[in-house]
Amino acid sequence: MIPPMLLKFLLPKVLDHLIMVFKLDKVLDYVEKPNELDDKVEDLEDRIIWLEQVAHEPRKFVNCETCKNKIKEK
């Protein structure tokens, strides 16, 4: 077993080396910080909210008794 003092000294250095080798710092930046796709999604969500506010109510249709076609409700 590795002595705790040595582990306390070596573990941060090993982790820093692994982060550099596998470029995990870039991956963490991409995951944690806002990027261009986050901005696009936010813009689209705002646009959807606006469209829902300005949209009219859907028309109501009923089926005609004789011809079975959809017609506007009176």
PDB file as gemmi writes it, atoms N, CA and C in Angstrom:
CRYST1    1.000    1.000    1.000  90.00  90.00  90.00 P 1                      
ATOM      1  N   MET A   1       0.838  -1.183   0.000  1.00  0.00           N  
ATOM      2  CA  MET A   1       0.000   0.000   0.000  1.00  0.00           C  
ATOM      3  C   MET A   1       0.887   1.251   0.000  1.00  0.00           C  
ATOM      4  N   ILE A   2       0.403   2.269  -0.675  1.00  0.00           N  
ATOM      5  CA  ILE A   2       1.162   3.512  -0.787  1.00  0.00           C  
ATOM      6  C   ILE A   2       0.943   4.343   0.481  1.00  0.00           C  
ATOM      7  N   PRO A   3       2.009   4.859   1.049  1.00  0.00           N  
ATOM      8  CA  PRO A   3       1.853   5.688   2.254  1.00  0.00           C  
ATOM      9  C   PRO A   3       1.026   6.949   1.960  1.00  0.00           C  
ATOM     10  N   PRO A   4       0.215   7.381   2.899  1.00  0.00           N  
ATOM     11  CA  PRO A   4      -0.678   8.536   2.670  1.00  0.00           C  
ATOM     12  C   PRO A   4       0.044   9.821   2.283  1.00  0.00           C  
ATOM     13  N   MET A   5       1.213  10.074   2.844  1.00  0.00           N  
ATOM     14  CA  MET A   5       1.941  11.297   2.496  1.00  0.00           C  
ATOM     15  C   MET A   5       2.392  11.284   1.039  1.00  0.00           C  
ATOM     16  N   LEU A   6       2.852  10.119   0.596  1.00  0.00           N  
ATOM     17  CA  LEU A   6       3.280   9.991  -0.795  1.00  0.00           C  
ATOM     18  C   LEU A   6       2.072  10.103  -1.730  1.00  0.00           C  
ATOM     19  N   LEU A   7       0.974   9.511  -1.326  1.00  0.00           N  
ATOM     20  CA  LEU A   7      -0.250   9.573  -2.122  1.00  0.00           C  
ATOM     21  C   LEU A   7      -0.749  11.014  -2.225  1.00  0.00           C  
ATOM     22  N   LYS A   8      -0.670  11.735  -1.131  1.00  0.00           N  
ATOM     23  CA  LYS A   8      -1.100  13.129  -1.108  1.00  0.00           C  
ATOM     24  C   LYS A   8      -0.233  13.969  -2.046  1.00  0.00           C  
ATOM     25  N   PHE A   9       1.000  13.622  -2.179  1.00  0.00           N  
ATOM     26  CA  PHE A   9       1.919  14.357  -3.041  1.00  0.00           C  
ATOM     27  C   PHE A   9       1.791  13.946  -4.513  1.00  0.00           C  
ATOM     28  N   LEU A  10       1.655  12.652  -4.748  1.00  0.00           N  
ATOM     29  CA  LEU A  10       1.660  12.135  -6.121  1.00  0.00           C  
ATOM     30  C   LEU A  10       0.313  12.239  -6.833  1.00  0.00           C  
ATOM     31  N   LEU A  11      -0.750  12.067  -6.130  1.00  0.00           N  
ATOM     32  CA  LEU A  11      -2.065  12.021  -6.775  1.00  0.00           C  
ATOM     33  C   LEU A  11      -2.382  13.287  -7.580  1.00  0.00           C  
ATOM     34  N   PRO A  12      -2.196  14.481  -7.057  1.00  0.00           N  
ATOM     35  CA  PRO A  12      -2.463  15.671  -7.884  1.00  0.00           C  
ATOM     36  C   PRO A  12      -1.587  15.745  -9.131  1.00  0.00           C  
ATOM     37  N   LYS A  13      -0.366  15.339  -9.015  1.00  0.00           N  
ATOM     38  CA  LYS A  13       0.528  15.385 -10.178  1.00  0.00           C  
ATOM     39  C   LYS A  13       0.095  14.378 -11.242  1.00  0.00           C  
ATOM     40  N   VAL A  14      -0.293  13.190 -10.800  1.00  0.00           N  
ATOM     41  CA  VAL A  14      -0.758  12.170 -11.744  1.00  0.00           C  
ATOM     42  C   VAL A  14      -2.053  12.633 -12.422  1.00  0.00           C  
ATOM     43  N   LEU A  15      -2.951  13.198 -11.650  1.00  0.00           N  
ATOM     44  CA  LEU A  15      -4.209  13.679 -12.226  1.00  0.00           C  
ATOM     45  C   LEU A  15      -3.980  14.820 -13.212  1.00  0.00           C  
ATOM     46  N   ASP A  16      -3.096  15.731 -12.880  1.00  0.00           N  
ATOM     47  CA  ASP A  16      -2.771  16.819 -13.804  1.00  0.00           C  
ATOM     48  C   ASP A  16      -2.177  16.284 -15.105  1.00  0.00           C  
ATOM     49  N   HIS A  17      -1.344  15.291 -14.996  1.00  0.00           N  
ATOM     50  CA  HIS A  17      -0.749  14.693 -16.191  1.00  0.00           C  
ATOM     51  C   HIS A  17      -1.822  14.011 -17.043  1.00  0.00           C  
ATOM     52  N   LEU A  18      -2.721  13.279 -16.412  1.00  0.00           N  
ATOM     53  CA  LEU A  18      -3.806  12.623 -17.160  1.00  0.00           C  
ATOM     54  C   LEU A  18      -4.710  13.647 -17.846  1.00  0.00           C  
ATOM     55  N   ILE A  19      -4.975  14.735 -17.171  1.00  0.00           N  
ATOM     56  CA  ILE A  19      -5.800  15.793 -17.760  1.00  0.00           C  
ATOM     57  C   ILE A  19      -5.117  16.365 -18.998  1.00  0.00           C  
ATOM     58  N   MET A  20      -3.829  16.557 -18.928  1.00  0.00           N  
ATOM     59  CA  MET A  20      -3.098  17.078 -20.083  1.00  0.00           C  
ATOM     60  C   MET A  20      -3.036  16.070 -21.216  1.00  0.00           C  
ATOM     61  N   VAL A  21      -2.786  14.809 -20.905  1.00  0.00           N  
ATOM     62  CA  VAL A  21      -2.637  13.789 -21.945  1.00  0.00           C  
ATOM     63  C   VAL A  21      -3.946  13.580 -22.700  1.00  0.00           C  
ATOM     64  N   PHE A  22      -5.046  13.490 -21.989  1.00  0.00           N  
ATOM     65  CA  PHE A  22      -6.332  13.214 -22.632  1.00  0.00           C  
ATOM     66  C   PHE A  22      -7.116  14.480 -22.960  1.00  0.00           C  
ATOM     67  N   LYS A  23      -6.510  15.645 -22.758  1.00  0.00           N  
ATOM     68  CA  LYS A  23      -7.124  16.945 -23.063  1.00  0.00           C  
ATOM     69  C   LYS A  23      -8.479  17.091 -22.366  1.00  0.00           C  
ATOM     70  N   LEU A  24      -8.544  16.647 -21.138  1.00  0.00           N  
ATOM     71  CA  LEU A  24      -9.786  16.722 -20.389  1.00  0.00           C  
ATOM     72  C   LEU A  24     -10.154  18.144 -20.015  1.00  0.00           C  
ATOM     73  N   ASP A  25      -9.188  19.035 -19.961  1.00  0.00           N  
ATOM     74  CA  ASP A  25      -9.506  20.418 -19.649  1.00  0.00           C  
ATOM     75  C   ASP A  25     -10.374  21.039 -20.735  1.00  0.00           C  
ATOM     76  N   LYS A  26     -10.094  20.686 -21.998  1.00  0.00           N  
ATOM     77  CA  LYS A  26     -10.924  21.186 -23.099  1.00  0.00           C  
ATOM     78  C   LYS A  26     -12.320  20.586 -23.052  1.00  0.00           C  
ATOM     79  N   VAL A  27     -12.404  19.316 -22.723  1.00  0.00           N  
ATOM     80  CA  VAL A  27     -13.707  18.659 -22.614  1.00  0.00           C  
ATOM     81  C   VAL A  27     -14.518  19.297 -21.489  1.00  0.00           C  
ATOM     82  N   LEU A  28     -13.879  19.542 -20.366  1.00  0.00           N  
ATOM     83  CA  LEU A  28     -14.575  20.174 -19.246  1.00  0.00           C  
ATOM     84  C   LEU A  28     -15.024  21.587 -19.598  1.00  0.00           C  
ATOM     85  N   ASP A  29     -14.197  22.328 -20.312  1.00  0.00           N  
ATOM     86  CA  ASP A  29     -14.600  23.660 -20.755  1.00  0.00           C  
ATOM     87  C   ASP A  29     -15.819  23.581 -21.665  1.00  0.00           C  
ATOM     88  N   TYR A  30     -15.811  22.635 -22.590  1.00  0.00           N  
ATOM     89  CA  TYR A  30     -16.930  22.495 -23.520  1.00  0.00           C  
ATOM     90  C   TYR A  30     -18.214  22.116 -22.788  1.00  0.00           C  
ATOM     91  N   VAL A  31     -18.100  21.256 -21.798  1.00  0.00           N  
ATOM     92  CA  VAL A  31     -19.282  20.781 -21.086  1.00  0.00           C  
ATOM     93  C   VAL A  31     -19.807  21.827 -20.112  1.00  0.00           C  
ATOM     94  N   GLU A  32     -18.931  22.494 -19.397  1.00  0.00           N  
ATOM     95  CA  GLU A  32     -19.363  23.368 -18.322  1.00  0.00           C  
ATOM     96  C   GLU A  32     -19.645  24.798 -18.757  1.00  0.00           C  
ATOM     97  N   LYS A  33     -18.939  25.311 -19.722  1.00  0.00           N  
ATOM     98  CA  LYS A  33     -19.124  26.702 -20.145  1.00  0.00           C  
ATOM     99  C   LYS A  33     -20.110  26.772 -21.302  1.00  0.00           C  
ATOM    100  N   PRO A  34     -20.842  27.879 -21.411  1.00  0.00           N  
ATOM    101  CA  PRO A  34     -21.756  28.030 -22.542  1.00  0.00           C  
ATOM    102  C   PRO A  34     -20.983  28.079 -23.861  1.00  0.00           C  
ATOM    103  N   ASN A  35     -21.556  27.443 -24.867  1.00  0.00           N  
ATOM    104  CA  ASN A  35     -20.914  27.446 -26.180  1.00  0.00           C  
ATOM    105  C   ASN A  35     -21.934  27.873 -27.225  1.00  0.00           C  
ATOM    106  N   GLU A  36     -21.578  27.781 -28.499  1.00  0.00           N  
ATOM    107  CA  GLU A  36     -22.455  28.279 -29.560  1.00  0.00           C  
ATOM    108  C   GLU A  36     -23.779  27.521 -29.626  1.00  0.00           C  
ATOM    109  N   LEU A  37     -23.774  26.234 -29.343  1.00  0.00           N  
ATOM    110  CA  LEU A  37     -25.031  25.484 -29.381  1.00  0.00           C  
ATOM    111  C   LEU A  37     -25.953  25.875 -28.233  1.00  0.00           C  
ATOM    112  N   ASP A  38     -25.395  26.170 -27.083  1.00  0.00           N  
ATOM    113  CA  ASP A  38     -26.209  26.656 -25.976  1.00  0.00           C  
ATOM    114  C   ASP A  38     -26.876  27.973 -26.352  1.00  0.00           C  
ATOM    115  N   ASP A  39     -26.141  28.851 -27.021  1.00  0.00           N  
ATOM    116  CA  ASP A  39     -26.710  30.126 -27.457  1.00  0.00           C  
ATOM    117  C   ASP A  39     -27.835  29.912 -28.468  1.00  0.00           C  
ATOM    118  N   LYS A  40     -27.629  28.995 -29.406  1.00  0.00           N  
ATOM    119  CA  LYS A  40     -28.667  28.713 -30.403  1.00  0.00           C  
ATOM    120  C   LYS A  40     -29.925  28.149 -29.749  1.00  0.00           C  
ATOM    121  N   VAL A  41     -29.754  27.233 -28.810  1.00  0.00           N  
ATOM    122  CA  VAL A  41     -30.909  26.639 -28.132  1.00  0.00           C  
ATOM    123  C   VAL A  41     -31.661  27.703 -27.350  1.00  0.00           C  
ATOM    124  N   GLU A  42     -30.938  28.576 -26.693  1.00  0.00           N  
ATOM    125  CA  GLU A  42     -31.581  29.643 -25.931  1.00  0.00           C  
ATOM    126  C   GLU A  42     -32.370  30.570 -26.858  1.00  0.00           C  
ATOM    127  N   ASP A  43     -31.786  30.911 -28.012  1.00  0.00           N  
ATOM    128  CA  ASP A  43     -32.493  31.752 -28.982  1.00  0.00           C  
ATOM    129  C   ASP A  43     -33.747  31.055 -29.504  1.00  0.00           C  
ATOM    130  N   LEU A  44     -33.643  29.761 -29.790  1.00  0.00           N  
ATOM    131  CA  LEU A  44     -34.807  29.022 -30.282  1.00  0.00           C  
ATOM    132  C   LEU A  44     -35.896  28.909 -29.223  1.00  0.00           C  
ATOM    133  N   GLU A  45     -35.514  28.722 -27.975  1.00  0.00           N  
ATOM    134  CA  GLU A  45     -36.510  28.669 -26.903  1.00  0.00           C  
ATOM    135  C   GLU A  45     -37.228  30.009 -26.778  1.00  0.00           C  
ATOM    136  N   ASP A  46     -36.485  31.101 -26.874  1.00  0.00           N  
ATOM    137  CA  ASP A  46     -37.107  32.423 -26.825  1.00  0.00           C  
ATOM    138  C   ASP A  46     -38.067  32.616 -28.000  1.00  0.00           C  
ATOM    139  N   ARG A  47     -37.653  32.148 -29.165  1.00  0.00           N  
ATOM    140  CA  ARG A  47     -38.508  32.272 -30.351  1.00  0.00           C  
ATOM    141  C   ARG A  47     -39.787  31.452 -30.212  1.00  0.00           C  
ATOM    142  N   ILE A  48     -39.685  30.252 -29.654  1.00  0.00           N  
ATOM    143  CA  ILE A  48     -40.864  29.414 -29.445  1.00  0.00           C  
ATOM    144  C   ILE A  48     -41.823  30.085 -28.468  1.00  0.00           C  
ATOM    145  N   ILE A  49     -41.290  30.651 -27.398  1.00  0.00           N  
ATOM    146  CA  ILE A  49     -42.138  31.340 -26.422  1.00  0.00           C  
ATOM    147  C   ILE A  49     -42.855  32.505 -27.091  1.00  0.00           C  
ATOM    148  N   TRP A  50     -42.125  33.266 -27.913  1.00  0.00           N  
ATOM    149  CA  TRP A  50     -42.750  34.390 -28.601  1.00  0.00           C  
ATOM    150  C   TRP A  50     -43.841  33.910 -29.565  1.00  0.00           C  
ATOM    151  N   LEU A  51     -43.557  32.851 -30.327  1.00  0.00           N  
ATOM    152  CA  LEU A  51     -44.546  32.334 -31.279  1.00  0.00           C  
ATOM    153  C   LEU A  51     -45.791  31.818 -30.565  1.00  0.00           C  
ATOM    154  N   GLU A  52     -45.617  31.204 -29.417  1.00  0.00           N  
ATOM    155  CA  GLU A  52     -46.780  30.741 -28.660  1.00  0.00           C  
ATOM    156  C   GLU A  52     -47.626  31.908 -28.177  1.00  0.00           C  
ATOM    157  N   GLN A  53     -46.996  33.036 -27.881  1.00  0.00           N  
ATOM    158  CA  GLN A  53     -47.735  34.194 -27.411  1.00  0.00           C  
ATOM    159  C   GLN A  53     -48.526  34.860 -28.528  1.00  0.00           C  
ATOM    160  N   VAL A  54     -47.980  34.907 -29.723  1.00  0.00           N  
ATOM    161  CA  VAL A  54     -48.652  35.615 -30.820  1.00  0.00           C  
ATOM    162  C   VAL A  54     -49.539  34.695 -31.661  1.00  0.00           C  
ATOM    163  N   ALA A  55     -49.486  33.415 -31.457  1.00  0.00           N  
ATOM    164  CA  ALA A  55     -50.273  32.482 -32.266  1.00  0.00           C  
ATOM    165  C   ALA A  55     -51.755  32.582 -31.904  1.00  0.00           C  
ATOM    166  N   HIS A  56     -52.599  32.401 -32.903  1.00  0.00           N  
ATOM    167  CA  HIS A  56     -54.036  32.409 -32.653  1.00  0.00           C  
ATOM    168  C   HIS A  56     -54.494  31.023 -32.225  1.00  0.00           C  
ATOM    169  N   GLU A  57     -55.674  30.973 -31.683  1.00  0.00           N  
ATOM    170  CA  GLU A  57     -56.236  29.687 -31.273  1.00  0.00           C  
ATOM    171  C   GLU A  57     -56.520  28.845 -32.511  1.00  0.00           C  
ATOM    172  N   PRO A  58     -56.336  27.536 -32.431  1.00  0.00           N  
ATOM    173  CA  PRO A  58     -56.632  26.696 -33.597  1.00  0.00           C  
ATOM    174  C   PRO A  58     -58.129  26.710 -33.910  1.00  0.00           C  
ATOM    175  N   ARG A  59     -58.447  26.632 -35.191  1.00  0.00           N  
ATOM    176  CA  ARG A  59     -59.848  26.604 -35.601  1.00  0.00           C  
ATOM    177  C   ARG A  59     -60.493  25.300 -35.157  1.00  0.00           C  
ATOM    178  N   LYS A  60     -61.760  25.408 -34.872  1.00  0.00           N  
ATOM    179  CA  LYS A  60     -62.500  24.214 -34.479  1.00  0.00           C  
ATOM    180  C   LYS A  60     -63.317  23.744 -35.679  1.00  0.00           C  
ATOM    181  N   PHE A  61     -63.184  22.478 -35.976  1.00  0.00           N  
ATOM    182  CA  PHE A  61     -63.910  21.886 -37.093  1.00  0.00           C  
ATOM    183  C   PHE A  61     -64.806  20.776 -36.564  1.00  0.00           C  
ATOM    184  N   VAL A  62     -65.890  20.586 -37.270  1.00  0.00           N  
ATOM    185  CA  VAL A  62     -66.795  19.476 -36.963  1.00  0.00           C  
ATOM    186  C   VAL A  62     -67.009  18.690 -38.236  1.00  0.00           C  
ATOM    187  N   ASN A  63     -67.449  17.461 -38.103  1.00  0.00           N  
ATOM    188  CA  ASN A  63     -67.735  16.633 -39.268  1.00  0.00           C  
ATOM    189  C   ASN A  63     -69.174  16.871 -39.705  1.00  0.00           C  
ATOM    190  N   CYS A  64     -69.354  17.054 -41.013  1.00  0.00           N  
ATOM    191  CA  CYS A  64     -70.687  17.236 -41.580  1.00  0.00           C  
ATOM    192  C   CYS A  64     -71.463  15.924 -41.451  1.00  0.00           C  
ATOM    193  N   GLU A  65     -72.726  16.031 -41.094  1.00  0.00           N  
ATOM    194  CA  GLU A  65     -73.554  14.827 -40.910  1.00  0.00           C  
ATOM    195  C   GLU A  65     -73.791  14.086 -42.223  1.00  0.00           C  
ATOM    196  N   THR A  66     -73.934  14.818 -43.319  1.00  0.00           N  
ATOM    197  CA  THR A  66     -74.275  14.159 -44.578  1.00  0.00           C  
ATOM    198  C   THR A  66     -73.052  13.705 -45.378  1.00  0.00           C  
ATOM    199  N   CYS A  67     -72.059  14.552 -45.501  1.00  0.00           N  
ATOM    200  CA  CYS A  67     -70.924  14.201 -46.358  1.00  0.00           C  
ATOM    201  C   CYS A  67     -69.685  13.737 -45.587  1.00  0.00           C  
ATOM    202  N   LYS A  68     -69.668  13.850 -44.265  1.00  0.00           N  
ATOM    203  CA  LYS A  68     -68.572  13.406 -43.383  1.00  0.00           C  
ATOM    204  C   LYS A  68     -67.266  14.194 -43.589  1.00  0.00           C  
ATOM    205  N   ASN A  69     -67.346  15.361 -44.223  1.00  0.00           N  
ATOM    206  CA  ASN A  69     -66.165  16.220 -44.377  1.00  0.00           C  
ATOM    207  C   ASN A  69     -66.060  17.152 -43.185  1.00  0.00           C  
ATOM    208  N   LYS A  70     -64.875  17.652 -42.961  1.00  0.00           N  
ATOM    209  CA  LYS A  70     -64.690  18.599 -41.867  1.00  0.00           C  
ATOM    210  C   LYS A  70     -65.122  19.992 -42.327  1.00  0.00           C  
ATOM    211  N   ILE A  71     -65.892  20.641 -41.505  1.00  0.00           N  
ATOM    212  CA  ILE A  71     -66.330  22.005 -41.800  1.00  0.00           C  
ATOM    213  C   ILE A  71     -66.074  22.865 -40.569  1.00  0.00           C  
ATOM    214  N   LYS A  72     -66.062  24.196 -40.795  1.00  0.00           N  
ATOM    215  CA  LYS A  72     -65.849  25.103 -39.672  1.00  0.00           C  
ATOM    216  C   LYS A  72     -67.042  25.061 -38.735  1.00  0.00           C  
ATOM    217  N   GLU A  73     -66.731  25.159 -37.466  1.00  0.00           N  
ATOM    218  CA  GLU A  73     -67.802  25.192 -36.478  1.00  0.00           C  
ATOM    219  C   GLU A  73     -68.439  26.573 -36.498  1.00  0.00           C  
ATOM    220  N   LYS A  74     -69.744  26.623 -36.319  1.00  0.00           N  
ATOM    221  CA  LYS A  74     -70.458  27.898 -36.339  1.00  0.00           C  
ATOM    222  C   LYS A  74     -70.364  28.602 -35.038  1.00  0.00           C  
TER     223      LYS A  74                                                      
END                                                                             
